[in-house]
Amino acid sequence: MGMDRNTIIGFVLLAVLFFGYFYYTRQGQLVLEKNKQHIQDSINRLKPKTDSIIAKPDSAKKDSTVKQISSAFQQDSATNTEQLITLENQVIKIVFTNKGGQPKIVELKKFKTFDGKPLILENGSFNKISYPINTGINQTAQTADLFFKPQQVATGSGKNAITFTLQNAEGQSIEHQYTLPDSSYMLDFNVVFNGADKLITQNKLNLTWQAQAPQVEKDIQHENQQSHIAYVKDGDYDFENLGSGGDKKFDKPVEWITLKQQFFATAILAKNKFESAEIQWTVPSDTNLHVIAQATSNCRINLPTGSVANVPLQLFYGPSDYKILKSYGNQMHNIVPLGSGVFAFVKYINRGFIMPVFNYLGSKFASYGLVIALLTIIIRLLISPLTYQSYLSGAKMKLLKPEIDALKLKFGDDKQAFGMEQMKLFKSAGVNPLGGCIPALLQIPIFFALYNFFNSNIALRGQSFWWAKDLSAYDSIYDLPFHIPLYGSHISLFTIFAVVTSLLISLYGMANMQDNSNPVMKYMPFIFPVILLGVFNAQPAALTWYYTVSNAITLVIQFVIQKYIINHEKILAQLEANKKKPAVKSKWQERIAAMQENNQKLQTMKQKTNKGKR
């Protein structure tokens, strides 16, 4: 690899971009978190204790009060005991409770936690759906505290359903109707009021939705970094990083709100949209709680005037699988983070090329390690013209080195004159001085597309390859008994391979560098491998395996191109032929040349003036 100065600058820029990007994702917008911290502290002080992670059970006095309210509201007071009813299909099992008429436990049947346990996406007292209703004169109660009467029904056509009913002596009633379609993670949830004008004040339903995201992956810190709050407001999708907690207010209609983990999500959707909403979320600093985040949303819905009202909602409990989410047609596929921020455009590379090719290869080969290797080969073949141009540019620059050295001796410290003559030499020889830099920079979007893809592709979750038990998490051959800053507490072998192959590429480049006299330039190629060691150690094995394969291909290509493809004698002859051709300058080049000549004249005049004064 004829590595010139611009090529090395390209790699250094690449390293700086990588370091900045990974530092940004690891720290989670620290400045924003500091600005929000005083708000979050106030929220935490005001939050009721029952909403905390370690929730205390209701007191006997509160139980007595709730029973009195619910007994007065319901015709059959004998139902004031908790009953559990289950709905399930091929992919999900939902255990409902008649207390509040809501889901209580949600299990995803096709997935396990990182340590092989059933994947329970919802469980515990924090999760709830509730809203206030009028139970008497100047009396209100939260539906989450009231006991509904359950009635399980089968609707046929691959669906099953359950209805919870709350009714008072005056005939006013509330129904929570749940329907679970076959093979679906989306639960239909209708709230039907009979006597809405009496039960709901001013026909404004204030719905509270609370969701807790449990840890289900091996690395809770990495899972936290890949998790966020997502929503569609006024037709536009957006998201918020979890950070250390935060809040968001929506003054325009909201279609859905999601608490999204790395590979799973819990969401509430309003078919007729929420009029407005706000959400607050907390992130526990104690990782021993095994909780990623807790989110509390307050959503407002305008009910139609009159006695009867129907509020069509939906609840989603499932994987953040792009294909599944895309099928719902409501922008939920955007929660799969295939590109955001400065590199938001790379999501189109993922959606248009990487994902279809990966899915096709995955349908043909059982080993995802092999699929990643084949995907790497295909990508390298597609960018091979850029790679070849980079090596060709380096070879040309190396052949011009003797003439560049002669110019340096001729002009000495006059850098401006040297620069002008060097550009003339490049122009006459037909050499682009940025030929080695641009190809390296153009590959940055591809890397970041793959970084997002491998961190968000649930198909890789639980897939083993060689010593890596899970390609969606880091591979570890040894867990250290201590933590090394900027590295971690484990040794990833794929990361070691990626770093070693990157170092070999750098050493090969130094051996073929056209100017290795500058001691700073000698050490620059080592910066990138060192950065890789720190930022890659906690990355998914799929990413570090991809990079290892890509580097191995680079080493092979370097050897083949240098030894068998690039003909240095032919290139030198071509350079000499180019010098003999009449130079044709563009208008832009003519302007640059004129500016340089004027600057040179001014400098000469200035020197003469200074001599005259002496």
C-alpha positions as CSV (number, residue, x, y, z in Angstrom):
1,M,0.0,0.0,0.0
2,G,1.8,3.1,-1.2
3,M,0.7,5.2,1.8
4,D,1.3,8.9,1.3
5,R,0.8,11.8,3.7
6,N,-2.8,12.3,2.7
7,T,-3.6,8.7,3.1
8,I,-2.3,8.8,6.7
9,I,-4.2,12.0,7.4
10,G,-7.3,10.2,6.1
11,F,-6.8,7.3,8.5
12,V,-6.2,9.7,11.4
13,L,-9.4,11.6,10.6
14,L,-11.1,8.2,10.5
15,A,-9.7,7.3,13.9
16,V,-10.7,10.7,15.4
17,L,-14.3,10.2,14.0
18,F,-14.5,6.7,15.5
19,F,-13.2,7.8,18.9
20,G,-15.6,10.8,18.9
21,Y,-18.6,8.7,17.9
22,F,-18.0,5.9,20.4
23,Y,-17.2,8.4,23.2
24,Y,-20.5,10.1,22.4
25,T,-22.5,6.9,22.6
26,R,-20.7,5.6,25.7
27,Q,-21.2,8.9,27.7
28,G,-24.8,9.3,26.6
29,Q,-24.9,13.1,26.2
30,L,-23.4,14.1,29.5
31,V,-24.0,17.8,29.0
32,L,-27.7,17.2,28.4
33,E,-27.9,15.0,31.4
34,K,-26.4,17.6,33.7
35,N,-28.8,20.2,32.4
36,K,-31.7,17.8,33.2
37,Q,-30.5,16.5,36.5
38,H,-32.0,19.2,38.6
39,I,-35.4,18.6,36.9
40,Q,-35.1,14.9,37.5
41,D,-34.2,15.3,41.1
42,S,-37.4,17.3,41.6
43,I,-39.4,14.6,39.8
44,N,-37.9,11.9,42.0
45,R,-38.7,13.8,45.2
46,L,-42.3,14.2,44.0
47,K,-42.8,10.7,42.8
48,P,-44.9,8.4,45.0
49,K,-43.0,5.6,46.7
50,T,-45.1,3.0,44.9
51,D,-43.6,4.1,41.6
52,S,-40.0,3.4,42.7
53,I,-38.1,0.3,41.7
54,I,-38.2,-1.2,45.2
55,A,-41.9,-0.6,45.7
56,K,-43.5,-1.2,49.1
57,P,-46.8,-3.1,49.3
58,D,-50.0,-1.2,50.0
59,S,-50.8,-0.7,53.6
60,A,-53.8,-2.4,55.2
61,K,-55.5,0.9,55.5
62,K,-55.2,1.6,51.8
63,D,-56.5,-1.9,50.9
64,S,-59.5,-1.2,53.1
65,T,-60.2,2.1,51.4
66,V,-59.8,0.6,47.9
67,K,-62.2,-2.3,48.7
68,Q,-64.8,0.2,50.0
69,I,-64.6,2.2,46.8
70,S,-64.6,-0.8,44.5
71,S,-67.4,-2.5,46.4
72,A,-69.6,0.6,46.2
73,F,-68.9,0.9,42.5
74,Q,-69.4,-2.8,41.6
75,Q,-72.6,-4.8,41.8
76,D,-70.8,-8.0,42.8
77,S,-68.5,-7.2,45.7
78,A,-67.4,-10.9,45.8
79,T,-65.0,-10.2,42.9
80,N,-62.8,-8.0,45.1
81,T,-60.0,-10.5,45.0
82,E,-57.2,-10.7,42.4
83,Q,-57.7,-13.2,39.6
84,L,-55.2,-14.0,36.9
85,I,-56.3,-14.9,33.4
86,T,-53.9,-15.8,30.5
87,L,-54.0,-15.1,26.8
88,E,-51.4,-16.5,24.5
89,N,-50.5,-17.3,20.9
90,Q,-47.5,-18.8,19.2
91,V,-45.1,-15.9,20.2
92,I,-46.4,-14.3,23.4
93,K,-48.0,-15.1,26.7
94,I,-49.9,-12.4,28.6
95,V,-51.1,-12.9,32.1
96,F,-53.9,-10.4,33.0
97,T,-55.1,-9.3,36.4
98,N,-58.6,-8.2,37.2
99,K,-57.1,-5.6,39.4
100,G,-57.2,-2.7,37.0
101,G,-58.2,-5.0,34.2
102,Q,-54.7,-4.9,32.7
103,P,-51.7,-7.0,31.7
104,K,-49.5,-8.1,34.6
105,I,-46.9,-10.5,33.3
106,V,-45.7,-10.6,29.6
107,E,-43.4,-13.4,28.4
108,L,-41.9,-13.6,24.9
109,K,-42.0,-17.3,24.1
110,K,-39.5,-17.3,21.3
111,F,-36.7,-15.6,23.2
112,K,-34.6,-16.2,26.3
113,T,-32.5,-13.9,28.4
114,F,-28.7,-13.9,27.9
115,D,-28.4,-16.6,30.6
116,G,-31.1,-18.9,29.2
117,K,-34.1,-17.9,31.4
118,P,-37.6,-17.1,30.1
119,L,-37.7,-13.6,28.8
120,I,-40.2,-11.7,30.9
121,L,-40.7,-8.3,29.4
122,E,-43.2,-7.1,31.9
123,N,-43.5,-8.0,35.6
124,G,-43.7,-6.2,38.9
125,S,-45.8,-3.5,40.5
126,F,-44.3,-0.6,38.5
127,N,-46.0,-1.6,35.2
128,K,-49.5,-0.4,35.0
129,I,-52.3,1.2,33.0
130,S,-54.6,3.5,34.9
131,Y,-56.8,6.5,34.8
132,P,-59.1,8.3,37.3
133,I,-62.9,7.9,37.3
134,N,-65.6,9.5,39.4
135,T,-66.9,7.0,42.0
136,G,-69.2,9.4,43.9
137,I,-69.7,13.0,44.8
138,N,-66.2,14.5,45.1
139,Q,-64.8,11.0,45.0
140,T,-62.4,9.6,42.4
141,A,-60.4,6.4,42.2
142,Q,-57.7,5.1,39.9
143,T,-58.8,2.1,37.8
144,A,-55.5,0.3,38.7
145,D,-56.9,0.1,42.3
146,L,-60.3,-1.3,41.3
147,F,-61.3,-4.9,40.7
148,F,-62.9,-5.7,37.3
149,K,-65.0,-8.7,36.5
150,P,-63.3,-10.8,33.9
151,Q,-64.9,-12.7,31.0
152,Q,-62.7,-14.7,28.6
153,V,-64.1,-15.2,25.1
154,A,-62.8,-16.8,21.9
155,T,-63.4,-14.8,18.8
156,G,-62.2,-17.4,16.2
157,S,-60.1,-16.7,13.1
158,G,-56.9,-17.1,15.0
159,K,-57.8,-14.6,17.7
160,N,-58.7,-14.9,21.4
161,A,-60.0,-12.2,23.7
162,I,-60.8,-11.2,27.2
163,T,-63.1,-8.5,28.6
164,F,-62.9,-6.9,32.0
165,T,-66.0,-5.1,33.2
166,L,-66.5,-2.5,36.0
167,Q,-70.1,-1.5,36.7
168,N,-72.0,0.4,39.4
169,A,-75.6,0.2,40.6
170,E,-76.7,3.1,38.3
171,G,-75.7,1.0,35.3
172,Q,-72.6,3.0,34.4
173,S,-69.9,0.7,33.2
174,I,-66.3,0.5,31.9
175,E,-65.0,-2.3,29.7
176,H,-61.4,-3.2,29.0
177,Q,-61.5,-5.3,25.8
178,Y,-58.3,-7.1,24.8
179,T,-57.9,-9.0,21.6
180,L,-54.7,-11.0,20.8
181,P,-54.4,-11.9,17.1
182,D,-52.6,-15.1,16.1
183,S,-48.8,-14.9,15.9
184,S,-48.8,-11.1,16.7
185,Y,-47.0,-9.1,19.3
186,M,-49.6,-6.3,19.1
187,L,-52.4,-6.5,21.6
188,D,-55.6,-4.6,20.7
189,F,-57.0,-2.7,23.7
190,N,-60.4,-1.0,23.6
191,V,-61.7,1.1,26.5
192,V,-65.5,1.3,26.3
193,F,-67.5,3.7,28.5
194,N,-71.2,3.6,29.2
195,G,-71.9,6.8,31.1
196,A,-68.7,8.5,30.1
197,D,-70.2,11.9,30.9
198,K,-70.6,10.9,34.5
199,L,-67.5,8.8,34.9
200,I,-65.0,11.1,33.3
201,T,-64.7,14.7,34.2
202,Q,-65.1,17.1,31.3
203,N,-64.8,14.2,28.9
204,K,-61.0,14.3,29.2
205,L,-59.4,10.9,29.9
206,N,-56.0,11.2,31.6
207,L,-54.3,7.9,31.0
208,T,-51.2,6.9,32.9
209,W,-49.0,4.2,31.3
210,Q,-46.0,3.0,33.2
211,A,-43.4,0.6,31.8
212,Q,-40.2,-0.9,33.2
213,A,-37.4,-2.3,31.0
214,P,-35.6,-5.2,32.7
215,Q,-32.1,-6.2,31.9
216,V,-32.1,-9.1,29.4
217,E,-28.6,-8.8,27.8
218,K,-25.2,-9.7,29.2
219,D,-23.8,-6.1,29.4
220,I,-26.2,-3.8,31.1
221,Q,-24.2,-0.7,30.3
222,H,-24.1,-1.5,26.6
223,E,-27.8,-2.4,26.6
224,N,-28.5,1.0,28.2
225,Q,-26.5,2.8,25.5
226,Q,-28.6,1.1,22.8
227,S,-31.9,1.9,24.5
228,H,-34.1,5.0,24.2
229,I,-37.5,6.6,24.4
230,A,-39.2,6.8,21.0
231,Y,-42.4,8.4,19.8
232,V,-44.3,9.8,16.8
233,K,-45.5,13.3,17.4
234,D,-47.6,15.2,14.9
235,G,-46.7,12.5,12.3
236,D,-42.9,12.8,12.8
237,Y,-40.7,10.1,14.4
238,D,-38.1,11.1,17.0
239,F,-36.3,9.6,20.0
240,E,-34.5,10.5,23.2
241,N,-31.4,8.8,24.6
242,L,-32.0,7.4,28.1
243,G,-28.9,9.1,29.6
244,S,-29.3,9.2,33.4
245,G,-33.0,10.1,33.1
246,G,-35.1,12.8,31.6
247,D,-38.5,14.0,30.6
248,K,-40.3,15.2,27.4
249,K,-43.6,17.1,26.8
250,F,-45.7,16.7,23.7
251,D,-48.0,19.7,23.0
252,K,-49.1,18.1,19.7
253,P,-51.0,14.9,18.9
254,V,-49.0,11.7,19.7
255,E,-49.6,8.4,17.9
256,W,-47.4,6.2,20.1
257,I,-44.8,6.1,22.8
258,T,-42.2,3.4,23.2
259,L,-39.7,2.3,25.9
260,K,-37.2,0.6,23.6
261,Q,-34.4,-1.6,24.9
262,Q,-31.5,-2.9,22.7
263,F,-33.6,-5.7,21.1
264,F,-37.0,-5.4,22.7
265,A,-39.7,-2.8,23.2
266,T,-42.9,-2.0,25.1
267,A,-45.2,0.6,23.6
268,I,-48.7,2.2,23.9
269,L,-50.5,3.3,20.8
270,A,-53.6,5.4,20.2
271,K,-55.5,4.7,17.0
272,N,-57.1,8.1,17.2
273,K,-54.0,9.7,18.7
274,F,-53.4,11.2,22.1
275,E,-54.3,14.9,22.2
276,S,-51.1,15.6,24.3
277,A,-48.8,13.8,26.6
278,E,-45.6,13.9,28.6
279,I,-43.2,11.2,29.6
280,Q,-40.6,11.0,32.4
281,W,-38.0,8.3,32.7
282,T,-35.5,7.3,35.3
283,V,-32.3,5.2,34.9
284,P,-31.1,3.5,38.1
285,S,-27.4,3.9,38.8
286,D,-27.4,0.6,40.7
287,T,-26.8,-2.1,38.1
288,N,-27.6,-4.8,40.7
289,L,-31.3,-3.9,40.3
290,H,-31.1,-5.3,36.7
291,V,-33.3,-2.5,35.4
292,I,-32.5,-0.5,32.3
293,A,-35.1,2.2,32.9
294,Q,-38.6,3.1,34.2
295,A,-40.9,5.3,32.2
296,T,-44.1,7.0,33.2
297,S,-46.4,8.6,30.5
298,N,-49.4,10.7,31.1
299,C,-51.6,10.8,28.0
300,R,-54.7,12.9,27.4
301,I,-57.6,11.8,25.2
302,N,-60.7,13.8,24.4
303,L,-63.8,11.7,24.6
304,P,-66.8,12.5,22.4
305,T,-69.7,14.2,24.1
306,G,-72.5,11.9,25.3
307,S,-72.8,8.8,27.4
308,V,-71.1,6.2,25.2
309,A,-67.4,6.4,24.2
310,N,-64.9,4.0,22.8
311,V,-61.1,4.6,23.1
312,P,-59.2,2.3,20.7
313,L,-55.7,1.6,21.9
314,Q,-53.0,-0.9,21.3
315,L,-50.2,-2.3,23.4
316,F,-47.0,-3.7,21.9
317,Y,-44.7,-6.2,23.7
318,G,-42.1,-7.7,21.4
319,P,-38.7,-7.7,19.6
320,S,-37.4,-4.6,17.8
321,D,-37.4,-6.6,14.6
322,Y,-37.4,-4.3,11.6
323,K,-39.5,-6.6,9.4
324,I,-42.1,-7.2,12.1
325,L,-42.4,-3.5,13.0
326,K,-42.5,-2.5,9.4
327,S,-45.6,-4.7,8.9
328,Y,-47.6,-2.5,11.3
329,G,-47.4,0.5,9.0
330,N,-47.1,3.1,11.8
331,Q,-43.4,4.1,11.6
332,M,-42.5,1.8,14.5
333,H,-39.7,0.3,12.4
334,N,-37.8,3.5,13.0
335,I,-37.1,2.4,16.6
336,V,-34.5,0.0,15.1
337,P,-31.5,2.4,15.2
338,L,-30.0,1.9,11.8
339,G,-28.5,5.4,11.7
340,S,-28.9,8.6,13.6
341,G,-27.2,11.9,14.4
342,V,-24.5,13.1,12.0
343,F,-24.6,9.7,10.3
344,A,-28.4,9.4,10.1
345,F,-28.1,8.9,6.3
346,V,-26.4,5.5,6.8
347,K,-29.8,4.0,7.6
348,Y,-30.5,4.1,3.9
349,I,-27.4,2.1,3.3
350,N,-28.6,-0.4,5.8
351,R,-32.2,-0.6,4.6
352,G,-31.3,-0.5,0.9
353,F,-28.3,-2.8,0.7
354,I,-26.8,-4.3,3.9
355,M,-30.1,-5.6,5.4
356,P,-31.4,-7.3,2.2
357,V,-28.1,-8.9,1.5
358,F,-27.7,-10.1,5.1
359,N,-31.2,-11.5,5.1
360,Y,-30.7,-13.3,1.8
361,L,-27.4,-14.9,3.0
362,G,-29.0,-15.8,6.3
363,S,-31.7,-17.7,4.5
364,K,-29.0,-19.8,2.7
365,F,-26.4,-20.4,5.4
366,A,-27.0,-21.6,8.9
367,S,-23.8,-20.0,10.4
368,Y,-24.1,-16.3,10.9
369,G,-20.4,-16.1,11.3
370,L,-20.1,-17.3,7.7
371,V,-22.9,-14.9,6.7
372,I,-20.9,-12.0,8.1
373,A,-17.7,-13.2,6.3
374,L,-19.6,-13.4,3.0
375,L,-21.2,-10.0,3.5
376,T,-17.7,-8.6,4.2
377,I,-16.4,-10.0,1.0
378,I,-19.3,-8.6,-1.0
379,I,-18.8,-5.1,0.5
380,R,-15.0,-5.3,-0.2
381,L,-15.7,-6.3,-3.8
382,L,-18.0,-3.3,-4.3
383,I,-15.5,-0.8,-2.9
384,S,-12.5,-2.5,-4.6
385,P,-12.3,0.3,-7.3
386,L,-11.8,2.8,-4.4
387,T,-9.2,0.5,-2.8
388,Y,-7.3,0.1,-6.1
389,Q,-7.3,3.9,-6.7
390,S,-5.9,4.4,-3.2
391,Y,-3.0,2.0,-3.8
392,L,-2.4,3.4,-7.3
393,S,-2.3,7.0,-5.9
394,G,0.2,5.8,-3.3
395,A,2.4,4.2,-6.0
396,K,2.4,7.3,-8.1
397,M,3.3,9.5,-5.1
398,K,6.1,7.2,-4.2
399,L,7.5,7.3,-7.7
400,L,7.4,11.1,-7.6
401,K,9.3,11.2,-4.3
402,P,12.8,11.9,-5.9
403,E,11.4,14.9,-7.8
404,I,9.6,16.2,-4.7
405,D,12.8,15.9,-2.7
406,A,14.7,17.9,-5.4
407,L,12.1,20.6,-5.1
408,K,12.5,20.7,-1.3
409,L,16.3,21.3,-1.8
410,K,15.7,23.9,-4.4
411,F,13.3,26.1,-2.5
412,G,14.5,25.4,1.1
413,D,12.3,27.3,3.6
414,D,10.2,29.0,0.9
415,K,7.2,26.8,1.5
416,Q,4.9,28.8,-0.7
417,A,7.1,28.5,-3.7
418,F,7.6,24.8,-3.0
419,G,3.9,24.3,-2.7
420,M,3.3,26.0,-6.1
421,E,5.9,23.9,-7.9
422,Q,4.7,20.7,-6.2
423,M,1.2,21.3,-7.4
424,K,2.5,21.9,-10.9
425,L,4.4,18.6,-10.7
426,F,1.3,16.8,-9.6
427,K,-0.7,18.5,-12.4
428,S,1.8,17.7,-15.1
429,A,2.1,14.1,-14.0
430,G,-1.7,13.6,-13.7
431,V,-1.6,12.8,-10.0
432,N,-4.4,13.6,-7.5
433,P,-2.6,14.4,-4.2
434,L,-5.8,13.5,-2.3
435,G,-6.1,10.1,-4.1
436,G,-5.1,8.2,-1.0
437,C,-7.2,10.2,1.4
438,I,-10.6,10.3,-0.3
439,P,-11.1,6.5,-0.6
440,A,-10.4,6.1,3.1
441,L,-12.9,8.8,4.0
442,L,-15.6,7.4,1.7
443,Q,-15.5,4.1,3.6
444,I,-16.5,5.8,6.8
445,P,-20.3,5.7,6.1
446,I,-20.1,2.0,5.4
447,F,-18.4,1.3,8.7
448,F,-21.0,3.3,10.7
449,A,-23.8,1.6,8.8
450,L,-22.4,-1.7,9.9
451,Y,-21.8,-0.5,13.4
452,N,-25.5,0.4,13.8
453,F,-26.6,-2.7,11.9
454,F,-24.7,-5.2,14.1
455,N,-25.8,-3.4,17.3
456,S,-29.5,-3.5,16.4
457,N,-30.0,-6.7,14.4
458,I,-31.9,-9.1,16.6
459,A,-31.2,-12.0,14.2
460,L,-27.7,-12.1,15.6
461,R,-28.9,-12.4,19.2
462,G,-28.0,-15.8,20.7
463,Q,-26.2,-16.9,17.6
464,S,-22.8,-18.6,18.4
465,F,-19.7,-18.7,16.3
466,W,-16.5,-20.3,17.3
467,W,-15.8,-19.2,20.9
468,A,-18.4,-16.4,20.8
469,K,-21.6,-17.6,22.4
470,D,-23.6,-14.6,21.2
471,L,-22.7,-12.5,18.2
472,S,-24.8,-9.6,19.4
473,A,-22.6,-9.2,22.5
474,Y,-18.9,-9.0,23.1
475,D,-16.9,-12.3,23.0
476,S,-14.8,-12.9,26.0
477,I,-12.0,-15.5,26.4
478,Y,-11.1,-14.3,29.9
479,D,-12.9,-12.2,32.5
480,L,-10.4,-10.0,34.4
481,P,-10.8,-9.7,38.2
482,F,-10.4,-5.9,37.8
483,H,-11.5,-3.1,35.5
484,I,-9.1,-1.3,33.2
485,P,-10.2,2.3,32.3
486,L,-11.2,2.8,28.6
487,Y,-10.8,-1.0,28.1
488,G,-13.0,-3.0,30.4
489,S,-12.9,-6.1,32.6
490,H,-12.7,-8.8,29.9
491,I,-10.6,-9.7,26.9
492,S,-12.3,-10.0,23.5
493,L,-10.4,-12.2,21.2
494,F,-12.1,-10.9,18.0
495,T,-11.1,-7.4,19.2
496,I,-7.5,-8.6,19.5
497,F,-7.6,-10.0,16.0
498,A,-9.0,-6.7,14.7
499,V,-6.3,-4.7,16.4
500,V,-3.5,-6.9,15.3
501,T,-4.6,-7.0,11.6
502,S,-5.0,-3.2,11.7
503,L,-1.5,-2.9,13.1
504,L,-0.1,-5.1,10.3
505,I,-1.9,-2.9,7.7
506,S,-0.2,0.2,9.3
507,L,3.2,-1.4,9.4
508,Y,2.9,-2.4,5.8
509,G,1.8,1.1,4.9
510,M,4.8,2.6,6.7
511,A,7.2,0.4,4.8
512,N,5.8,1.7,1.5
513,M,5.2,5.3,2.6
514,Q,6.6,7.8,0.1
515,D,7.8,10.1,2.9
516,N,8.8,8.5,6.2
517,S,11.3,11.1,7.3
518,N,8.8,13.0,9.6
519,P,8.9,11.3,13.0
520,V,5.3,12.4,13.7
521,M,4.1,10.6,10.5
522,K,5.9,7.5,11.6
523,Y,3.7,7.2,14.8
524,M,0.4,8.3,13.3
525,P,-0.5,4.9,11.8
526,F,-0.4,3.4,15.3
527,I,-3.1,5.7,16.6
528,F,-6.0,3.9,14.9
529,P,-5.2,0.4,16.2
530,V,-4.8,1.7,19.8
531,I,-8.2,3.4,19.6
532,L,-9.7,0.2,18.3
533,L,-8.5,-1.7,21.3
534,G,-10.4,0.5,23.6
535,V,-13.7,1.1,21.7
536,F,-14.1,-2.3,20.2
537,N,-13.7,-4.4,23.4
538,A,-17.3,-4.0,24.4
539,Q,-18.8,-4.1,20.9
540,P,-20.7,-7.0,19.5
541,A,-18.6,-9.9,18.3
542,A,-20.4,-9.6,14.9
543,L,-18.7,-6.2,14.4
544,T,-15.2,-7.2,15.5
545,W,-15.5,-10.4,13.4
546,Y,-16.5,-8.3,10.4
547,Y,-13.6,-5.9,11.0
548,T,-11.1,-8.8,11.4
549,V,-12.3,-10.4,8.1
550,S,-12.1,-7.0,6.4
551,N,-8.6,-6.4,7.6
552,A,-7.5,-9.8,6.5
553,I,-8.9,-9.1,3.0
554,T,-7.0,-5.7,3.0
555,L,-3.7,-7.5,3.8
556,V,-4.2,-10.0,0.9
557,I,-5.3,-7.2,-1.5
558,Q,-2.2,-5.1,-0.5
559,F,0.1,-8.0,-1.3
560,V,-1.6,-8.9,-4.6
561,I,-2.0,-5.4,-5.9
562,Q,1.6,-4.4,-5.1
563,K,3.2,-7.6,-6.4
564,Y,1.0,-8.6,-9.3
565,I,-1.3,-5.8,-10.5
566,I,0.5,-2.4,-10.1
567,N,3.3,-2.2,-12.7
568,H,5.6,0.5,-11.4
569,E,7.6,0.8,-14.6
570,K,4.4,1.3,-16.6
571,I,3.2,3.9,-14.1
572,L,6.5,5.8,-14.3
573,A,6.3,5.8,-18.1
574,Q,2.8,7.1,-17.9
575,L,3.8,9.9,-15.5
576,E,6.6,10.9,-17.9
577,A,4.1,10.9,-20.8
578,N,1.7,13.0,-18.8
579,K,4.4,15.6,-18.2
580,K,4.9,16.0,-21.9
581,K,1.2,16.7,-22.6
582,P,0.1,20.3,-22.7
583,A,-1.5,21.3,-19.4
584,V,-5.2,22.1,-19.7
585,K,-6.4,24.1,-16.7
586,S,-9.9,24.7,-15.6
587,K,-11.1,28.2,-14.8
588,W,-10.9,27.3,-11.1
589,Q,-7.3,26.1,-11.4
590,E,-6.4,29.2,-13.4
591,R,-7.8,31.4,-10.6
592,I,-5.8,29.5,-8.0
593,A,-2.6,29.8,-10.1
594,A,-3.2,33.5,-10.6
595,M,-3.7,34.0,-6.9
596,Q,-0.5,32.1,-6.1
597,E,1.5,34.1,-8.6
598,N,0.2,37.4,-7.2
599,N,1.1,36.3,-3.7
600,Q,4.6,35.4,-4.9
601,K,5.0,38.8,-6.6
602,L,3.8,40.6,-3.4
603,Q,6.2,38.6,-1.3
604,T,9.1,39.4,-3.7
605,M,8.2,43.1,-3.7
606,K,8.1,43.1,0.1
607,Q,11.5,41.5,0.3
608,K,12.9,44.2,-2.1
609,T,11.3,47.0,-0.1
610,N,12.9,45.6,3.1
611,K,16.3,45.5,1.5
612,G,15.9,49.0,0.2
613,K,15.2,50.3,3.7
614,R,18.3,48.7,5.0
